[in-house]
Amino acid sequence: MAEEKKAQSFGFGQRSSLLSMAVPLYACYLCHPTHRYDQGSFKMLTNKATEANNMKPLPLYQKALCGLTAGAIGACVGSPAFLALIRMQADATLPVALHPNYSNAFHALYRIVSDEGVLALCMNSSAAELPARMAIYEQFHHISRSGDAFDDGNDSTIVPSDVRQKNKAEYISRNQVEPSISDQETNKPSNMIQRRLAQNREAARKCRLRKKAYVQQLESSHLKLAQLEQELERARQQGVYLSGAPDAGSFGLPTTVNSGITAFEMEYAHWIEEQNRQICELRTILQAHITDINLRILVESGLNHYCNLFRMKADAAKADVFYLISGIWRTSAERFFHWIGGFRPSEILNVVVPQIEPLTDQQHLEVCNLRQSSLQTEDALSQGVDKLQQSLAEGVASDLCSGNFRAQMVDVIDKLEALENFVSQADHLRQQTLQQMVRILTTRQAARGFLAMGEYFHRLRALSSLWGARPRESA
C-alpha cells in the first residue's frame, strides 16, 4: 500500500506493479549528491540519441549506455565532492589527536590524494549505481506515458496510431518552436550591434563634415591673410602713408613708410565692410522676428566687433598717436564729431536711446546714470588733454631765440607718451559704455541699438561722400 500511494503521488496510477518499482529507485537517485550532474548529462545524451534515431523512442540498451556515460561524468565530479563533505563532517567526531584539520574542501581533497591516493576519491560506490537507476527510471517513465493513452475501461494494449502521430507532431512542433525563440534571443544582440554601428557611422559622418568645414574655414582665412599681406606689401612699395613727411623734409631726412599705420588703414577698411554686413544682417533678422537666442549671438558679435576696433586703434596709437588722434583715417563728416581718437560715448547714447524706446522706469534710470557718468569722464579726459596741450606748447615755445631746441624736444617727447594713455582711456570708456548698454537693455533692444549706431556711422560716411561729390560753381 505504501508503494501504491507513492505511485499515485507521481501520477502513475495502479496499472502495473512494474511502475511502482521506479518510485524508490527515483527517490534514491534524487537523494544522491551527484544526481544533478547525472540528470543533466543523461538528458543531453538521450536528446542527442533521440534526434539521431529520427525522433523515435530509444530502446533500453541505448538508454543504459546513455546512463552509464552520464553516471561516469557525474561520478568524476560528485563523488570527490561528496567524499570531502563526509570527511569534513566526520572531522569533529574524531579525537583531537586524529583530527585532519581540513581548512576547506580543496584542502580535504588534497590531503586525501596525498595520503590515500587518487583511487580514494572513487570510493563512493553508490555513484556506479546511478546510471542503471536513470536508465530504468527512463524506461518506466516511457511506459507510464504510453499508459496514459488508455481509457479506464479499455483493456487493449495497442496505442492508436492517430494518438502516436499527434504526440509526435506536438513533440516536433515544440522542437521547432524552441529554436525559433532561441533565434530571436540570438538576434537581439545582433540588432543592438547594428544600431550601435549605425550610430557610430552617423557620428563619424558628422565629424567628417565638421572637419571639412573647419578645413575650408582655415583655407579661406589663409587666402584672406595672403591677400592682406600682398596689399600691405604693395602699399609699402607705393608709399601710401608717409609718416611725418613735412617734418622729415625740413631736416633733409628721407621719408619712410609707417607699416603700423598702413596695416591699420587696411584693417579698418575690412572692419567697415564687416560692419556694413552686420547692419544688413541685423535689419533682416529683426524684421523676421526670430528668437532671442539668435539675437543674443548677433549682439555679442556686434560688441566683439567694436572691441576689435579698439584693439586696432591701440596698435595704431603705438605707431603714431598724432595720426590716430587727428582722425584723418575717418571721413570728413566723422571728423567733425571726432573726440580723442573716436566718438563720444554720450553722443552714442543720445542717438541710440530714442530708437529703443519705450524703456521701463528702471532702464530709464540706469540709462540716465550711464549718460551722466560718461559725460563726467569725458569732461575729465578733455581737461587732461587740454592741460597736456598747454604743457606741450610751453615746452616747444621755451627759449625760442637760442636756436638750440634738442633739450626741449626731449622733454616734449617724454610728455607725448601721456597722449597715448588718454587715447587708451577714451577707448576704454567707449567699450565700457557699450557693455553697460547691453547689460541694461533687453536682447531685442540691444540689437536695435547696435543697428541704430551702425546706421548712424554709415550715414555720416555717406554724407561725406555726397559732400565731396556735390556740384561746385566755377570761380
QUICOR-V232706 format. One record per pair of residues at least 4 apart in sequence whose ideal C-beta (glycine too) atoms are under 8 Angstrom apart, sorted by the first residue. I is the first residue (numbers start at 0). GAP is how many residues later the second one is. D is the distance in whole Angstrom. If there is no record, write none. Layout:
# QUICOR-V232706
I&GAP&D, I&GAP&D
This chain:
# QUICOR-V232706
0&4&6, 1&4&7, 2&4&6, 2&17&4, 2&20&7, 2&21&8, 3&4&7, 3&10&6, 3&16&6, 4&4&7, 5&4&7, 5&14&7, 5&17&4, 5&18&8, 6&5&5, 6&6&7, 6&7&7, 6&12&6, 6&13&5, 6&16&6, 7&4&8, 7&5&7, 7&6&8, 9&13&6, 9&16&8, 10&133&8, 11&7&4, 11&8&7, 11&10&8, 11&11&8, 11&132&5, 11&135&8, 12&6&8, 12&134&7, 14&4&7, 14&132&5, 14&135&8, 15&4&8, 15&127&7, 15&131&7, 16&4&7, 17&4&8, 17&122&7, 17&125&7, 18&121&6, 18&124&7, 18&125&6, 18&128&8, 20&4&7, 20&119&7, 21&4&6, 21&114&7, 21&115&5, 21&118&4, 21&119&7, 21&122&8, 22&4&6, 23&4&6, 24&4&6, 24&108&5, 24&111&6, 24&112&6, 25&4&6, 25&107&8, 25&111&5, 26&4&6, 27&4&7, 27&105&7, 28&6&5, 28&9&8, 28&101&6, 28&104&5, 28&105&6, 28&108&7, 29&5&6, 30&4&8, 31&6&8, 31&46&8, 31&94&6, 31&95&7, 31&98&6, 32&45&5, 32&48&7, 32&49&4, 32&52&7, 33&4&6, 33&40&4, 33&41&6, 33&43&7, 33&44&3, 33&45&7, 33&48&7, 33&93&6, 33&96&7, 34&4&6, 34&39&7, 34&95&7, 35&4&6, 35&38&8, 35&42&8, 36&4&6, 36&33&8, 36&36&6, 36&37&4, 36&40&5, 36&41&6, 37&4&6, 37&29&8, 37&32&5, 37&33&6, 37&35&7, 37&36&4, 37&40&8, 37&92&5, 37&93&7, 37&96&6, 38&4&6, 38&31&8, 38&95&7, 39&4&6, 39&30&8, 40&4&6, 40&28&7, 40&29&4, 40&32&5, 40&33&7, 41&4&6, 41&24&6, 41&25&6, 41&28&4, 41&89&8, 41&92&5, 41&96&8, 42&4&6, 43&4&7, 44&4&6, 44&21&4, 44&24&6, 44&25&6, 45&4&6, 45&12&6, 45&17&7, 45&20&5, 45&92&7, 46&4&7, 47&4&6, 48&4&6, 48&9&6, 48&13&6, 48&17&6, 49&5&6, 49&6&7, 49&7&8, 49&8&6, 50&4&7, 52&5&6, 52&9&8, 54&113&7, 54&116&7, 54&117&7, 56&85&6, 57&4&4, 57&5&5, 57&8&8, 58&4&7, 59&4&6, 59&75&7, 59&79&5, 60&4&7, 61&4&6, 62&4&6, 62&72&4, 62&75&5, 62&76&6, 63&4&6, 63&67&7, 63&68&7, 63&71&4, 64&4&6, 65&4&6, 65&69&7, 66&4&6, 66&63&8, 66&64&4, 66&65&6, 66&66&8, 66&67&4, 66&68&4, 66&71&8, 67&4&6, 67&63&4, 68&4&7, 68&62&8, 69&4&6, 69&60&8, 69&61&6, 69&64&7, 70&4&6, 70&56&7, 70&57&7, 70&59&5, 70&60&3, 70&63&7, 71&4&7, 71&59&8, 72&4&7, 73&4&5, 73&53&7, 73&56&6, 74&4&5, 74&47&7, 74&49&7, 74&52&4, 74&53&7, 74&55&8, 75&4&8, 76&4&7, 77&4&6, 77&46&8, 77&49&7, 78&4&6, 78&42&6, 78&43&6, 78&44&8, 78&45&4, 78&48&5, 79&4&6, 79&29&6, 79&41&4, 80&4&6, 80&24&7, 81&4&7, 81&42&6, 82&4&6, 82&29&7, 82&37&8, 82&38&6, 82&40&7, 82&41&6, 83&4&6, 83&18&8, 83&21&5, 83&24&4, 83&25&5, 83&28&7, 84&4&6, 84&20&8, 85&4&6, 86&4&7, 86&13&7, 86&15&7, 86&21&5, 86&25&7, 87&14&5, 87&17&7, 87&20&6, 89&4&7, 90&8&6, 90&9&6, 90&10&7, 90&11&6, 93&4&4, 93&5&6, 93&6&8, 94&4&7, 99&8&7, 99&11&6, 101&5&5, 101&6&4, 101&9&7, 102&4&4, 103&4&7, 104&4&7, 105&4&6, 106&4&6, 107&4&6, 108&4&6, 108&12&7, 109&4&6, 110&4&6, 111&4&6, 111&8&5, 111&9&7, 112&4&7, 112&5&6, 112&7&7, 112&8&7, 115&4&4, 118&4&8, 121&5&8, 124&4&8, 125&4&7, 128&4&6, 129&4&6, 130&4&6, 131&4&6, 132&4&6, 133&4&6, 134&4&7, 135&4&6, 136&4&6, 137&4&6, 138&4&7, 139&4&6, 140&4&7, 141&4&6, 142&4&6, 143&4&7, 145&13&6, 148&10&5, 148&11&7, 148&14&5, 149&4&6, 149&6&7, 149&9&8, 158&4&6, 158&5&6, 159&4&7, 160&4&6, 161&4&6, 162&4&6, 163&4&6, 164&4&6, 165&4&6, 166&4&6, 167&4&6, 168&4&6, 169&4&6, 170&4&7, 171&4&6, 172&4&6, 173&4&6, 174&4&7, 175&4&7, 176&4&7, 177&4&6, 178&4&6, 179&4&7, 180&4&7, 181&4&6, 182&4&6, 183&4&7, 185&4&7, 186&4&6, 187&4&7, 188&4&6, 189&4&6, 190&4&7, 191&4&6, 192&4&6, 193&4&6, 194&4&6, 195&4&6, 196&4&6, 197&4&6, 198&4&6, 199&4&6, 200&4&6, 201&4&7, 202&4&6, 203&4&6, 204&4&7, 205&4&6, 206&4&6, 207&4&6, 208&4&6, 209&4&6, 210&4&6, 211&4&6, 212&4&6, 213&4&6, 214&4&6, 215&4&6, 216&4&6, 217&4&6, 218&4&6, 219&4&6, 220&4&6, 221&4&6, 222&4&6, 223&4&6, 224&4&6, 225&4&6, 226&4&6, 227&4&6, 227&38&6, 227&42&8, 228&4&6, 229&4&6, 230&4&6, 230&35&6, 231&4&6, 231&27&7, 231&30&6, 231&31&6, 231&34&6, 232&4&7, 233&4&6, 234&5&4, 234&6&8, 234&22&8, 234&27&5, 234&30&8, 234&31&7, 235&21&5, 235&23&6, 235&26&6, 238&16&7, 238&18&5, 239&17&7, 239&22&6, 239&25&7, 240&16&7, 240&17&6, 240&20&5, 240&21&6, 240&24&7, 240&82&8, 241&6&8, 241&13&4, 241&14&8, 241&15&7, 241&16&8, 242&12&8, 242&13&7, 242&14&7, 242&15&4, 242&18&6, 242&77&6, 242&80&8, 243&4&5, 243&11&8, 243&76&8, 244&4&6, 244&10&5, 245&4&6, 246&4&7, 247&5&4, 247&6&7, 247&7&5, 247&8&8, 248&4&8, 248&6&7, 256&5&6, 257&4&7, 257&61&6, 257&62&6, 257&65&8, 258&4&6, 258&60&8, 259&4&6, 259&55&6, 259&56&6, 259&58&7, 259&59&3, 259&60&7, 260&4&6, 260&55&6, 260&58&5, 260&59&5, 260&62&6, 261&4&7, 262&4&6, 262&52&8, 263&4&6, 263&48&6, 263&49&8, 263&51&7, 263&52&4, 263&55&7, 263&65&7, 264&4&7, 264&64&6, 265&4&7, 266&4&6, 266&45&5, 267&4&7, 267&41&8, 267&44&7, 267&61&6, 268&4&7, 269&4&6, 270&4&6, 270&34&7, 270&37&7, 270&38&6, 270&41&7, 271&4&7, 271&189&8, 272&4&7, 273&4&6, 273&31&6, 274&4&6, 274&30&7, 274&179&6, 274&182&8, 274&183&8, 275&4&7, 275&178&8, 275&182&7, 276&4&6, 277&4&6, 277&20&7, 277&23&7, 277&24&6, 277&27&6, 277&172&8, 277&176&7, 278&4&6, 278&172&6, 278&175&4, 278&176&6, 278&179&7, 279&4&6, 280&4&6, 280&17&7, 281&4&6, 281&16&6, 281&20&7, 281&165&6, 281&168&6, 281&169&4, 281&172&7, 282&4&7, 282&168&6, 283&4&6, 284&5&5, 284&9&7, 284&10&7, 284&13&7, 284&162&8, 285&9&8, 285&158&8, 285&161&6, 285&162&7, 285&165&7, 289&4&5, 289&5&7, 290&4&7, 291&4&6, 291&150&8, 291&151&4, 291&152&7, 292&4&7, 293&4&7, 294&4&6, 294&148&5, 294&149&6, 294&152&5, 295&4&6, 295&147&5, 296&4&6, 297&4&6, 297&149&6, 297&152&8, 298&4&7, 298&139&6, 298&144&6, 298&147&5, 298&148&5, 298&151&6, 299&4&6, 300&4&6, 301&4&7, 301&145&8, 301&148&4, 301&152&8, 302&4&7, 302&131&6, 302&132&7, 302&135&6, 302&147&8, 303&4&7, 304&4&7, 305&4&7, 305&124&8, 305&125&7, 305&128&6, 306&4&7, 306&124&6, 307&4&6, 308&4&6, 309&4&7, 309&117&4, 309&118&8, 309&120&7, 309&121&6, 310&4&7, 311&4&6, 312&4&6, 312&11&6, 312&28&6, 312&29&7, 312&110&7, 312&114&6, 313&4&7, 313&109&8, 313&110&6, 313&113&7, 314&4&7, 315&4&7, 315&7&7, 315&8&5, 315&13&8, 316&4&5, 316&7&5, 316&8&8, 316&24&7, 316&103&5, 316&106&5, 316&107&7, 317&102&7, 318&4&8, 319&4&7, 320&4&6, 320&95&7, 320&98&5, 320&99&5, 320&102&6, 321&4&6, 322&5&7, 322&6&7, 323&5&7, 323&17&5, 323&99&6, 324&15&6, 324&16&5, 324&94&7, 324&98&6, 326&7&7, 326&8&4, 326&11&4, 326&14&7, 327&7&7, 329&4&4, 329&5&5, 329&8&7, 330&4&7, 330&129&7, 330&130&5, 330&132&8, 330&133&4, 330&134&8, 331&4&7, 331&132&5, 331&135&7, 331&136&7, 332&4&8, 332&127&4, 332&128&7, 332&130&4, 332&131&4, 332&134&7, 333&4&7, 333&123&7, 333&126&5, 333&127&7, 333&130&7, 336&6&7, 336&7&7, 336&10&7, 336&123&7, 337&4&7, 337&5&8, 338&4&7, 338&5&5, 338&39&7, 338&43&8, 338&87&7, 339&41&6, 339&42&8, 339&45&6, 339&82&6, 339&83&6, 339&86&4, 340&82&5, 340&85&6, 340&86&7, 341&84&6, 341&85&6, 341&88&6, 342&4&6, 342&5&6, 342&87&7, 342&114&8, 343&4&7, 343&30&8, 343&34&6, 344&4&7, 344&29&4, 344&32&8, 344&33&7, 344&84&6, 344&85&5, 344&88&4, 345&4&7, 345&25&6, 345&28&5, 345&29&5, 345&32&6, 346&4&7, 347&4&6, 347&82&8, 347&85&7, 347&86&8, 347&105&6, 347&108&8, 348&4&6, 348&18&7, 348&21&7, 348&22&5, 348&25&7, 348&84&7, 348&88&7, 349&4&8, 349&21&8, 350&4&8, 350&101&6, 350&102&7, 350&105&5, 351&4&6, 351&85&7, 351&97&4, 351&100&5, 351&101&6, 352&4&7, 352&6&8, 352&14&6, 354&93&6, 354&94&7, 354&96&8, 354&97&4, 355&85&6, 355&89&4, 355&92&5, 355&93&5, 355&96&7, 358&4&4, 358&5&5, 358&8&7, 358&86&8, 359&4&7, 360&4&6, 361&4&6, 362&4&6, 362&77&6, 362&78&7, 363&4&6, 364&4&6, 365&4&6, 365&74&5, 366&4&6, 366&70&8, 366&73&6, 367&4&6, 368&4&6, 369&4&6, 369&63&7, 369&66&5, 369&67&7, 369&70&7, 370&4&6, 371&4&7, 372&4&6, 373&4&6, 373&55&7, 373&59&6, 374&4&6, 375&4&7, 376&4&6, 376&52&5, 377&4&6, 377&51&7, 378&4&6, 379&4&6, 380&4&6, 380&41&6, 380&44&6, 380&45&6, 380&48&7, 381&4&6, 382&4&6, 383&4&6, 383&38&6, 384&4&6, 384&34&8, 384&37&5, 385&4&6, 386&4&6, 387&4&6, 387&27&7, 387&30&6, 387&31&6, 387&34&7, 388&4&6, 389&4&6, 390&4&6, 390&24&6, 391&4&6, 391&20&6, 391&23&6, 391&24&7, 392&4&6, 393&4&6, 394&13&6, 394&16&5, 394&17&4, 394&20&7, 395&12&7, 395&16&6, 397&10&6, 398&5&8, 398&6&8, 398&9&7, 404&4&6, 405&4&7, 406&4&7, 407&4&6, 408&4&6, 409&4&7, 410&4&7, 411&4&7, 412&4&8, 415&4&8, 416&4&7, 417&4&7, 418&4&7, 419&4&6, 420&4&6, 421&4&6, 422&4&7, 423&4&6, 424&4&7, 425&4&7, 426&4&6, 427&4&6, 428&4&6, 429&4&7, 430&4&6, 431&4&6, 432&4&6, 433&4&7, 434&4&6, 435&4&6, 436&4&6, 436&9&7, 436&12&6, 437&8&5, 440&4&4, 440&5&5, 440&8&6, 441&4&7, 442&4&6, 443&4&7, 444&4&6, 445&4&7, 446&4&6, 447&4&6, 448&4&6, 449&4&6, 450&4&6, 451&4&6, 452&4&7, 453&4&6, 454&4&6, 455&4&7, 456&4&7, 457&4&6, 458&4&6, 459&4&7, 460&4&7, 461&4&6, 462&4&6, 463&4&6, 464&4&6, 465&4&7
